[in-house]
Amino acid sequence: MIWQRKRKYFLDMLSSKDHSFREKVWRYIPYVVSYCRIVDKNDLADKKKYFIELLSSDDYKTRLNAWSFVCSLLHIGVIEKDDILDKKRYFFDLLSLGD
């Protein structure tokens, strides 16, 4: 019972309206899926859209941080390449900000 409440609370945090907070929670997903096993890839299927939103966040730091762990999420199968293709221009925008 306690385990289920913690799991639900964690899943709810993945869709927080606060993009900065949400990005910080998503950062731990590779660890949580691989080692803690609080949630698995199937639990995250309905939540991945909230991560995808972060890739185009108006906040530069949130967007940069989200893009920094795309490879980890791809590697563990939480997201797929097709999930992020629509957002690739936001990645290129990050690169142009360095000019």
N, C-alpha and C positions, 0 to 999 in steps of 0.2 A: 504494500500500500504506500509506504513512504517512498519507495523506489519509483513508483508510478508518478507520484506528485513531483518528485525532482525531475524526472524525465519530461513531464509536461511543462514544467516551469522552464527548463532549458530550451525546449522546442519553441515556447512562446517568446523567449528572448531573441531568437533568430529572426523574428519579424518585427522587432521594436521599431517604432516610428523615428527614434533617434538614430540617424545613420551612423554616427560615430560609435555609439554604444553597440549597435548591431554589427558593425565591422569588427569590433573587438571580440565579440562572441563567435563570429564565423571563423576568426583566426584560429580558434582552438578546435575546430571541427576535425582536422586530420588526426590530432591526438585523441580526441574523444572517440572517434570511430575506430581507430586502430588499436588503442590501448585500454581506454576506460570502458568502452562499449555501453555507454549510457544510451546512445542512439546508434542506429545503423543507417546504411545508405537508403534503405526503403523508407525509413522515417523522414528522411530529408528530401525525398522526391517532391513533396508538396511545398517545401520551404525554400527550395533553391531559387525560386523567382525573387525572393527577398535578397539573396546574395547578388543575383544578376543586376538588380536595381543599383547596388552599390558601385558597380563598374561604371556607371554614368552619373554618379553623385555630383551635385554642384560644388560640394566641398572638395577642394583639391587633395587635401591630406587623406580624407576617407577614400576617395577614388584611387589614389596612389597605393595606399595600403591594401585595398581590396585586390588590385591587379597584382600585387606582390605575391599573393598566395594562390593565384589561379592554378598554377602548375600543380601545387599540392592537392587541390580539390579535384583536378583532372586525374591525377595519378591514383587517387583512392576511389575514383568513380562516382563522386558526388555530383559533379557536373560533367557535361560532355562538350566537345569542341563546338558542336552545333548550337549549344546554349549561349555561347559567348560571341559568336560571329557577328551578330547584329550590333554588338557593343565595341567592336574593334576600333572604330573611329575615335572613341573616347580614350583609348590607349594611345593612339597617335597624337591626340590633343595633349596628353601628358608629355610626350616627347617634344612637342613644339614649344611648350612652356619653358623649356630649358634654354631656348635660343635667346 
